Amino acid sequence: MEAAREGPLTAAEAAREGPLTATPARIAAGAAACGVLVLLFAVVLRLPWAGDLGIHAATVERLRHDLLDPGDPLVAADADSPYYSPWTLLLGCVAKATGLGVFVVLRVGALLSLAVLAGGVWVFAGTFLERAAAGWRRAAVTGLVLLCLVLLWGTTLFNWSGYLGLNSLALCVAYPSTFALGASFWLWALLRRAVSWAHFLGAGVLWAVILLSHQFTGVVASLGALAMVLGARPWPGPASWARLAGGLAAGLLLIGLWPYYSFFALFGAGDNLEAIHRSLYRDLPARLWLVALVGGAALVLRWRRDRRDPLVLFCLSGLVVFAAGGLTGHWSWGRVLPAVLIPAQVAAGLEVFLAPRRAVRIALGWAVAAALLVGAWTQSGTLGYVLRRSALPSSVAAKYREPWGGYHWITPWVAYGDVVLAKTFPARQIPAYGAYTVAPGYPDFFLDDEGAREAAVETYFADRAPRRDRLGVLRRYGVKWVVAYRSDGGLPAGDPALERVAVGPRGQQLYRVRVSG
């Protein structure tokens, strides 16, 4: 399918333009986009820990030890896991081949993901320009699109994996979702230019890799792919549809043959995900008003020129799914929100350069410039992941949120494969260092006894639980270590079944278990 392209400004037109299309501003936009990438590169070196980093580290660690049968990444059980994806398999192979530590491997993966993302935005934005567009013009357009993707949000932070806000990206850059989203831009660009069987088959394989690597981002990629096809000009002919069907079949075949988990079995896991996604529907005006106003206006401009504009179709399809999730209580459907935001953000960056009327370009340029400044200030706390807090202005330091500290302090005693009993929050981090926990810190879709394990942890820490019940939990799961604060409950520090061996940050205790099986 040959993408319809919009012509760039001539040199004479550019000389008469507004704040973002005049030559100095184009240079500034490109420099700012490069600055964002440099900032994210520096963030990768620090690799702040928040959210799901622990489970991705644990997944890579399991694959390092056994590529063919790694088992559950969080608990000592022989269970499949959707975290064993093409992306984590690649990182596991890197870890096994090089012997690098898991957090070094995650940094390498983060840098690769950034390259995939930046390259994907470059090629996708380029499909909306004439082939003859000068390199510096394409760089300016791409730079502005990239700035819109990371800064054009709202005045309240919205951090979630698969979301491209600057602060969110800084925390999630090492996640598979970042790679999957970057690969999605390549997929959409490929579909806009696909003409041969090789193109469509390649698109099908790439689509499968995205879905297997991060399922929620795979839904976003699928909606975008559908919009690129339906928005193609001219309308695809029978040969294109046949090739598209071939690519779709190739992708489904790869998904069906993936050996590490059953993708289609995940459709029955929705009930386990709804509660944790409820917050995706809260505070939406504050989180998204900049992109709603500026990006929405850009989409309206595009829709008035083309009723089948692919960005408009992309946004509408995502909006339908997102709204349906909110109306029916399927809160996990909120993960499709990037399908609403990305086309609006891309449209905002494009229309500043490509809107036919000069007055519209100037007005939109001022609006985008103002919105980007507000967005940059909102997310300025991201600098805290690179600079010491003391080096930041107080107003910026107030926006910084301290990342998690991790559990490296237990590694001198806890060996790979040891079972540790801990509450949910430490259980989200401890497996990153090679140990297992009794209950998983995250929903574990293919773990049959997940409920029993969670109940066992509750029993151990419950007030007034009999000592024999607590000892029974330790024996049943082969627990070698307990990580807990004194206030958590469980066996008292002086119990003969426990030996305190270390004290961590904020007084958290590491106990060796002295109970025979």
N, C-alpha and C positions, 0 to 999 in steps of 0.2 A: 504494500500500500504506500503510495507516494503522499507524503504529508504536504498539505498546503502551507506555503511559507509567506511570511509578511516581510516586505522590503524594509531595509534599514534606512535611516536618515542619510541624506546626502550631506556633504561637508557644509554646503551653504545653509541647509536647514539647521544643522546642528549648531552653527554659529549664532542662530537667532533663538535658541531654546532656553528653557528655564533652568532651575537649580541643579537638576541631575543629568541633563543631557548636554549642557555646555561642556566644552573640552576639559576645563579644570575639574569640574565636578565628576566627569566620567573617570578621570584619573583618581580622584579621591574615593569614588565608589569602589573602584578596583583595588585600591590600596587598603581600604577598610575591609573588604572581603578577604584579602590576603592576611590582614591583621587578625581576623577571626580565626583563620586556619592556623596561624602561628600560635595564637592563644590556646587553641585546642591541642596543638602539638605539645605545648608546654604542660597542659593539663594531663596529657597521656603520660608524661614523664613522672608526674606526681601520682596519677591514677587514684583519685579520691574514691573511697569505698562508701557507697550507700546503696540501699536497695538490693538488687539481685546479683551483685558481683560475686558473692560467695558461691552461689549454685553454679555459675558458669566456670569459676575456678575449679570447683569440685568435679565438674563434668570433664574438663580437660585433664585433671589429675587421674581420674579413673581410666580414661582412654590411654594415657601415657603408660599405665600399668598393664592394660589388656585391651587392645584395639578390637578384638573380635567378640569378647563377652565381658564387657565392663561391669555389668550389674547396675543396680540402682545407684545413682550418684550420691545420695544423701544418707541412706541407711544400709545396713549389711543385709541385703536381700537380693535375690536373683529376679529382678524385674526390669521391664523395658522402661524407657524414659524418652519423652519428646525432646529433651535437651541434647540427646545424641543426634545432632543434625549434621548436614554436610560441612557447615562452617566449623563446628566444634570438633568434628572428625579431622579436619585439616589442621586445626591448632593442636589436637592430640598427637597427630603425626609429627608436627614440628617439635613438640615437647619430647617425644620419644626419640626422634632422630638427633636432636641437639643436646639433650640433657639440661636445657635451660629450666629455671624455676617457673612455676606456673604463672606467677605475676609478671615475669618478664615476657612469657609467651602471650599473655593477655595484652601487654603493651604493644607487642609486635602486631597482634591482631587488630588492636585499636588503630594503629597507624595504617594498616592495610584497609580497614573499614573507612577511615577518613579519605584515603585516596580513591576508593571506590565511590564514595559519596560525592566528593568534589568532581571527579571525572564524570559521574552520572549526571550531575546538574549541568555540567558543560555541554555534554552531547545532547541532553534533552532540550535545554534552552536553544541550542543551535538548530534544532529541527523547526523552530518557528521563524528562522531567519533565511534570507536568500543564501544559496550556496556561495555566492560571490561576496558575501559580507566580509569586510576586512577583519583581520584578526583582532585588532584593537577594539573594534566595535563589538565584536562577539564577546571579547573579554569584559567590556563594560556592561553589556547586558547580563552576562552570566554572573558577574560580581554583584550586580544589584539584585538579581534573583536570589542569590545565595544569602545576601543580607536580609532580604525579606523572609526567607525561610527560617532564619535563626532569631530575628529580632521583631518581626511583625506579628505580635501576639496580643498581649493585653498589659495591664498594669499590676497583675497578680501572677506570680510564677505558676507554671503548669508543668511539673516534672513527672514524666512517665516514659518508660521505654517505648521506642517507636515514635516519640514526639521530638520534633527538631528544634525546639526552643534552645537557645544557647546554654542556659543553665542545665536544662534537661540533658542536652547532648554531652555536656561536660561530665555528668555523672554516669551516663549510659554509653559512652563512646566505645567501651570494650565489650558491650553486649552484642549478641547475634542480631538484635533488632536493627542496630546501626548498619551492619553489613547488608542486611536484607533490604533496608530502605534505600541504601545506595544502589544496590543491584536493581531495585524497582525502577529507578530513573533510567538505567540502561535498558531495561525491558521496554519501557514506554517509548524510548527513543528508537529502539530496534523495530518495534511494531509500526511506528510512524514512517519508517523507511524500508520496511521489508518488501521485497519483490520476488525472492527466489525461495525454493524449497529449503535451502540451507538457512536462510534468515528465519523462516517460520519454525523449523525444527529446533534451531538454536534458541528461539524465544520460548518454545515449549519446555526445553530443558532448564533454561534460566528460571522460568516460572515455577517449575517443580523445586528447584534449589531454594528459591525464596520461601515457598510454602513450607518446606521441610525445615528450614533454618529458623523461621519465626512465623508461627501460624497466623497471628493477628496482622502482622505486616503483609503476609501473603494475601489476606483478604483485601487490604488496601491496594496491593499491587494488581490483584485481579480486577477490582473495580476500575482502576486506572487503565489497565489493558483493554477492558471492554469499551471504555470511553474513547481510547485512541482509535479503535477499530470503527466504532459507530460514527466518530467524527471525521473519518478520513474523507478527503476530497481528491479525485472523484470517488463515488461509492464503489466499494470493492466488487470486482467481477467474480464470476463462478470459479475461475482459477485461483483467485486469492482466498476465497472461502474454503476451497478444497485444501490448500496449503495450510490455512489456519487450523482446519480440523486435524490435519496431520500433526501439526505442532502440539495441539491440545492432547491428542492421543499419546504422543511421545512423553509429554509431561505427566499425564496420568499413569502411564506405564512405569516411569521412574518412581513416582510416589508410591505406587502399589508394590514395587519391588524393594523399597528401602528396608533394609534388614533390621534396623535398630528399634523401630517402634511402628505400630500400625497407625498411620495418619488418620484413616477413616474412623478408627475407634475413638478419636478425640471428640467426635460429634456428640458422644454421650457424656462428656465431662462438663457440660455447661453449668450444671447446678453447683459444682464445686467452686465456681469462679465468680458468681454473681455478687456476693457480699463485698469482696475486696475491690470490685470495680464501681461500686455505688458512687464513690467520690468523683468519678469522671463526669457526672452530671451536675455537680455542685459549682456554684460561683462562676458560671460560664460567662456572664457579661463582663465581669472584672478580668477574667483570664483571656478573653478573646475579642474585646471590643475594637481594638486597633485593626486587626485583620478583618473583622466583620464590616467595618466602615470602609476602609481603604481597599481591601481585597474584594469586597462585595461590589464596590463601585467599578473596579476594573473588570470584573466578570460581567457586569451589566453592559459595559461598553463592548465587550467581545460578543455577547449574545445579540446585541443589536446589529452587529455586522454579519453574524453567522449563527443561525438558530441551531446548528449542529456543532458548535465550537467544542472541541474535545475537553478543554478545561472546564467549561460550563457543565457538560455532561458528567464529567468526573465529580465535580462538586455536588451536583444534584443527586447522583447515585449514592454518594457517601452520606449526604444529608438525610435521605430516605431511610437508610439503614440505621443511622444514629438516632433519628427521631423514633423509629420503630422500637429500638431498644429502650428508650426512655418511657415510651407509652406502655410497653408490655412488661416492664420490670426485668428485661434481659440486660442487666447493666454491663455485662461483658461486651455487648455490641458497641459500647462506647469506645472501644479500642479502634474502631473504624474512623474516629474523628480526623486523623491525618488525611483521609480521603476528602474531607470537606475543606481542610485548611490549606493543604499543599497547592491545589489548583488556584485558590484565591491568592496565595502568596506569590506563586509564579506569575499569575496574571498581573498583579500589581507591579512586579519588576519589569515585565514585558511592555505593558501599556505606556509606561513612562517614555519609552523609546518608539513604540510602534503605533500608538493611536494616530489615526489619520489627521486629526485637526490639531493645529499648533496650540490653540488655547487650551484644549483638553490636556495635552502633554504638559504644558506649563502648570496648570492647576493640579494635576495629579502628581507631578514632580514635587511640588511644594508639600502636598499632603503626605506623600511617601517619605519625604525627607524629615518632616516633623514627626511622623509616626515612628520612624526608625530611631530618632533621637530619644523619644520617650521609651521605646522598647529597650534601647541600649542602657538607659539609666535604670530601668526596672531590673535588668539582668546583670547589672554591674557587679553584684556580689560574686559572680563567677571568677572575678580576678583573685578572690581569696583562695582559690584552688591552685594558684600559681605564686602569689606573693604572700609574705607573712602578713598576718592580720594587722600587726603594728605598723606596717608600711602603707596601709590603706587609709584614705581619708575616713573620718569617723562615720560620715553619712553612707559611704560605700561598705565599710566594715559591718554596719548594722544590717546590711542585706545578706551578708555571708552566713551560711549555715555549715557548722562543723561536720565533717564526714565522720563515719564510723571509725573506731580505732582498730578493729580486727582482733584476732586472738593469736598473734604470733608468739605471745608470751607463754603459751602452753607447749610449744613445739619441742623444747628441750626434754620433755618427759613423755608426751603423747606421741606414739608411733603411728605410722601409716596403717590403716585398717583397725585401729583400736576403736572401741565403742564408748562414746561419751554420753552421759545423761545430762541434759540441760533443758532449760525452758526455751520457748520459741525464738526469742531474739538471738541468743548465742547460737542456737541450732541453725540459724541462717548463715552463720559465718564459719563455724568450726569445721565443716566438711571441706572447706577450701584448703585446709592444711593436711588433708589426707585421712583424717579420722571420720568415723561414722557417728551419727547420733541415734538415739533410740527412736524418736519420732522426727519426721521430716519438718524442716522449718518452713516449707512451702507446700502447697497442694501437690500431691504425688498421684497422678491420675491412674497409673498402672500398678500401684501398690495395694494388694488385696487387704492387708491388715493395717492399713493406715489408721483407721478408727481405734483399733485395739492398742496401737502404739501410743496414740495421743492420750488415750485413757490411762495407760500405764504411767506416763509422765505426770499426769494430773494426780494419780494415786500416790506417787512417790512424794510429791510436794504438798499434798493436801494436809490441812490442819488436822491433828489428832488421828492421822492414819496409823494403824497398828504397825509396829516395827516389822513384824513378820511379812506384812503386805509389801512394805518397802524393800525388804530383802528379797522377796519373791520377784519384784521387778528387776532388781539388779541381776539375779541369777538367770531369769528367763531370757534376757537379751544379752547376756554375756558382757555386762557393763564393766569396764576397767577404770573409768574415771567419772567423776561428777564435777561439773562446773556450776557454781551457785554462789549467790550472796547469802549472808547469814539470814537475811530477812525472807529468803525464798521459801524456807521450810525444808522438809526432808529430814534425813537422819541428822541429829545434832553433831556438832563438830567433835565432841568427845567420844562418839560412838566407836566401839572397837572395829566396826566394819569399814571405817574410813580413816585415812591417814592424810592429813593436809601436807601438800608438798610445795605449794606456791601460792602467792597472793598477787593478783593482777590489778589493773587500773580500778580505781574507786572501790577497792577492797574486795573484789570478786575472788573467790577461793577455788583452787584446784585440789581435789581430793583423789587419792588413789583408793580404789575399792579393794578391800581384803575379805572377799567372800568367795568361798569355793563353789564350784558348780554343783 
